[in-house]
Amino acid sequence: MIKWLIKILQDLEKMDRVRLVKELGELFRYINQQIFNQIPGVSAVAGLLVGSWVASTFTTSRFKGFLASWGIIKGGSRVVSTTTYNFLSTALPILAVAITAYLVQKAMKAYRERQLDRNKALVAQLGNAIQSEIGEKLKVLEKAKEIGLLSESEFQTKRANLYQTYARPFPFKLEELLIKKLAS
């Protein structure tokens, strides 16, 4: 083992500095991506919370439960069987993740439907030229769904995005003027 580590250190000493800096840069990019660019979803947080609750409440060892009940160690003070503990520590967090993901998906679907209805009402107030343009784009989307290029959920998402694009209110008249001039 020591000879292997010495060989690795010697190889690092012989390595080209430019290549070493490039490799370290790539390593730090991956570390940065894993630490800072990935925000856990609500369901993942729910699973973590349930898992930590199980770990802090239950144990399989009577000795550890005794020590935790006296405050000597941190951990669960309620002793359960190994089978029960394994169920609680694996199945319960997975169940919490699944239920939370299901509830979030249902809530987001209801929100998107309300937003789509609102955007359709706003688009209905726009001129006939814009409404016919939207109608043509909707026909293309429906045709793509019919021939199998889009799934039902992709179709619904693209339809909602289409209405959102046209229903977006312009906060300033100058911005509206600029966007209309750039679009034409």
Secondary structure, 3 states (H helix, E strand, C coil): CHHHHHHHHHHHHHCCHHHHHHHHHHHHHHHHHHHHCCCCCHHHHHHHHHHHHHHHHEECCHHHHHHHHCCCCCCCCEECCHHHHHHHHHHHHHHHHHHHHHHHHHHHHHHHHHHHHHHHHHHHCCCHHHHHHHHHHHHHHHHHHHCCCCCHHHHHHHHHHHHHHHHCCCCCHHHHHHHHHHHC
